[in-house]
Each structure stands twice: as C-alpha cells, then as structure tokens.
Amino acid sequence: MWKTLQAIKALESKIGELYRCFSDTFKDDAEGAALFARLARDEDKHCSIVEFEIRLIIKDHNLPAVQGVDPELLEREQQKIGDLLKCHALTLAEAVAASLSLEQTATESYYRSSVVDQFPDLAGLIKRLGAGDKSHYNSLVRFASARGFAPPPAWPFEQSF
C-alpha cells in the first residue's frame, strides 16, 4: 500500500512538473501559460492530498498491497511524462492533447477505486481528487475548443463512490 501511494504521489508530482514546463514553454501565450500554471498548482495540491492519505492510513507498513493497481502501469505513466518533459518542440495544440490524455489516464481512477474499496472512510478525499482531474479535463476542453483544436475524446470515468 505504502509503495503504491508513494508511486501515485510521484505521478501527481511529475504531472505538475510537466504542466510547469508547458507554462514556461508557452509563456508568450498568456492564456495558455496561465492555464498550465493553474493546472500545475492543482497537481501540487493533489500531491498534498495523497501525502495526507499516506499519513492517515499508513500507520502499519505491513498493510496489504492495493489491489487493482499495476505498478508497471504507474511506471509507464511516469515514463510517458518524462518523455514529454524532454520534448520542448510540442506545439500548444500537442501539449493540450497530451495533457488531456494524461488527465484521462485510467491509472489514477483504478488506484482511487482500489483505495476506497479497502478504506471506505477515505471516499470523500478520493472523490475530491477525481473531481480535480475532471475539472482539469473540462478546463483543457474549453481551452482547446476556444482555440479550434481537435475535439478530445469524451471523459471516460465516472466515480461510483
């Protein structure tokens, strides 16, 4: 469990780092830079929420592993973000598309469902994280639409808890 939560925290942190990079890369586009700066701040808040989860439920390092979360999938997501961080040649449209893809990743959704299954008292906290991702998705969709970028796929997740 502890390792899974740490991996999720690292993923949230990496996404925030990517959004800060995009904000810097597109600093000449005030609206685009502001969008990515806000998303980066939100990801920092998500990291804090995951850190809070860790402090709440990790009192005993002998907790079972979170079921339904593939550590290799987490690693692949982090690698994908690392690859994006190296690619400063993206256009704004490509950065928005990559961000939409990240916000739609199944990794965090599966993780959240698995944690709630094992720790139902954390459902409210977990739901707020999911709402944050949906909010990011909606902000990116509005931005993409206003700029005439290709329409994104529909939001794939609805939380049942």
C-alpha positions as CSV (number, residue, x, y, z in Angstrom):
1,M,0.0,0.0,0.0
2,W,2.7,2.5,1.0
3,K,4.7,1.9,-2.2
4,T,1.5,2.4,-4.3
5,L,0.6,5.6,-2.6
6,Q,4.2,6.9,-3.0
7,A,4.1,6.0,-6.7
8,I,0.8,7.9,-7.1
9,K,2.3,10.9,-5.3
10,A,5.3,10.7,-7.6
11,L,3.0,10.6,-10.6
12,E,1.0,13.6,-9.4
13,S,4.3,15.5,-8.9
14,K,5.6,14.6,-12.3
15,I,2.3,15.8,-13.9
16,G,2.7,19.1,-12.1
17,E,6.3,19.4,-13.3
18,L,5.1,18.8,-16.8
19,Y,2.5,21.5,-16.5
20,R,5.0,23.9,-15.2
21,C,7.2,23.1,-18.1
22,F,4.3,23.7,-20.5
23,S,3.6,27.0,-18.8
24,D,7.2,28.1,-19.3
25,T,7.4,26.8,-22.8
26,F,4.2,28.7,-23.8
27,K,4.9,31.9,-21.8
28,D,4.3,34.0,-24.9
29,D,0.7,32.8,-24.9
30,A,-0.7,34.4,-21.7
31,E,-3.8,32.3,-21.7
32,G,-2.1,29.0,-22.4
33,A,0.7,29.8,-19.8
34,A,-1.9,30.7,-17.2
35,L,-3.9,27.5,-17.8
36,F,-0.9,25.3,-17.4
37,A,0.3,27.2,-14.3
38,R,-3.0,26.7,-12.7
39,L,-3.0,23.0,-13.6
40,A,0.5,22.7,-12.1
41,R,-0.7,24.3,-8.8
42,D,-3.6,22.0,-8.7
43,E,-1.3,19.0,-9.2
44,D,0.8,20.2,-6.2
45,K,-2.5,20.2,-4.2
46,H,-3.2,16.7,-5.4
47,C,0.3,15.7,-4.1
48,S,-0.6,17.2,-0.7
49,I,-3.9,15.2,-0.6
50,V,-2.0,11.9,-1.4
51,E,0.5,12.8,1.3
52,F,-2.4,13.3,3.7
53,E,-3.8,9.9,2.7
54,I,-0.4,8.3,3.4
55,R,-0.3,9.8,6.8
56,L,-3.9,8.8,7.5
57,I,-3.7,5.1,6.5
58,I,-0.1,4.1,6.7
59,K,0.4,3.6,10.4
60,D,1.5,0.0,9.8
61,H,3.9,-0.8,6.9
62,N,2.5,-4.3,6.9
63,L,-0.7,-3.3,5.1
64,P,-1.5,-5.3,2.1
65,A,-0.8,-4.0,-1.4
66,V,-3.6,-2.1,-3.1
67,Q,-5.5,-4.5,-5.2
68,G,-6.2,-3.5,-8.8
69,V,-3.2,-1.2,-9.3
70,D,-0.5,-2.3,-11.7
71,P,2.9,-0.9,-10.5
72,E,4.2,-1.3,-14.1
73,L,1.4,0.8,-15.3
74,L,2.3,3.5,-12.9
75,E,5.9,3.3,-14.1
76,R,4.9,3.6,-17.7
77,E,2.8,6.7,-16.9
78,Q,5.8,8.3,-15.2
79,Q,8.0,7.4,-18.2
80,K,5.5,8.9,-20.6
81,I,5.5,12.1,-18.6
82,G,9.3,12.0,-18.5
83,D,9.4,11.7,-22.3
84,L,7.0,14.7,-22.7
85,L,9.3,16.7,-20.4
86,K,12.1,16.2,-22.9
87,C,10.1,17.3,-25.8
88,H,10.1,21.1,-26.0
89,A,9.2,21.1,-29.6
90,L,5.5,20.4,-29.0
91,T,3.0,22.9,-30.3
92,L,0.4,24.3,-27.9
93,A,-2.2,22.1,-29.5
94,E,0.0,19.0,-29.0
95,A,0.7,20.0,-25.3
96,V,-3.1,20.3,-24.7
97,A,-3.8,17.0,-26.4
98,A,-1.0,15.3,-24.3
99,S,-2.5,16.9,-21.2
100,L,-6.0,15.7,-22.0
101,S,-4.6,12.2,-22.4
102,L,-2.9,12.4,-19.0
103,E,-6.0,13.6,-17.3
104,Q,-7.9,10.7,-18.8
105,T,-5.5,8.0,-17.8
106,A,-7.0,5.0,-16.1
107,T,-4.2,4.7,-13.6
108,E,-5.4,7.2,-11.0
109,S,-9.0,6.1,-11.4
110,Y,-8.2,2.5,-10.7
111,Y,-6.0,3.5,-7.8
112,R,-8.7,5.6,-6.3
113,S,-11.4,2.8,-6.6
114,S,-9.0,0.3,-5.0
115,V,-8.1,2.6,-2.1
116,V,-11.8,3.3,-1.4
117,D,-12.6,-0.5,-1.6
118,Q,-10.0,-1.1,1.2
119,F,-10.5,2.2,3.1
120,P,-14.1,3.4,2.7
121,D,-13.7,6.2,5.2
122,L,-11.4,7.9,2.6
123,A,-14.1,8.0,-0.1
124,G,-14.7,11.8,0.2
125,L,-11.0,12.6,0.0
126,I,-10.5,10.3,-3.0
127,K,-13.6,11.7,-4.7
128,R,-12.1,15.2,-4.5
129,L,-9.0,14.0,-6.3
130,G,-11.2,12.6,-9.1
131,A,-13.2,15.8,-9.3
132,G,-9.9,17.6,-9.7
133,D,-9.0,15.5,-12.7
134,K,-12.4,16.1,-14.2
135,S,-12.0,19.8,-13.6
136,H,-8.6,19.8,-15.4
137,Y,-10.2,17.9,-18.3
138,N,-13.0,20.4,-18.6
139,S,-10.6,23.3,-18.5
140,L,-8.5,21.8,-21.2
141,V,-11.5,21.0,-23.3
142,R,-12.8,24.6,-23.0
143,F,-9.3,25.9,-23.9
144,A,-9.0,23.5,-26.9
145,S,-12.4,24.4,-28.1
146,A,-11.8,28.2,-27.9
147,R,-8.5,27.7,-29.9
148,G,-10.1,25.5,-32.5
149,F,-8.0,22.4,-31.6
150,A,-9.2,18.9,-32.4
151,P,-12.0,17.8,-30.1
152,P,-10.9,15.4,-27.3
153,P,-12.5,12.1,-26.6
154,A,-15.3,12.0,-24.0
155,W,-14.4,11.8,-20.3
156,P,-14.1,8.0,-19.7
157,F,-14.6,7.8,-15.9
158,E,-17.5,8.2,-13.6
159,Q,-16.8,7.5,-9.9
160,S,-19.3,5.2,-8.2
161,F,-18.4,6.0,-4.7
